[in-house]
Amino acid sequence: ERPGVWEFERAYLRAGRPVVLTGVVDGWPALRRWADPGYLRRVAGDRTVPVEVGRHYLAEGWGVRLVPLAAFLDRHLFAHP
């Protein structure tokens, strides 16, 4: 049984106690919509997003580039069948 907001706050948040909540977003429409990259491209393609570039943050040449979401999706998802 999922705890209500106040029960969650008291039993887990304030207590600093870890918890795994299952099934809490099953009916959330975004779960279905955001799984579709085409939907994201249509509704947020013009938004600028930070993209980490490089092997890892300690590697030489690592950095962050700001790119439109559509450009990122086109390059990394839509360009590969």
Beta strands, then each sheet from edge to edge (+ up, - down):
strand 1: 48-53
strand 2: 63-68
sheet 1: 1+ 2-
end
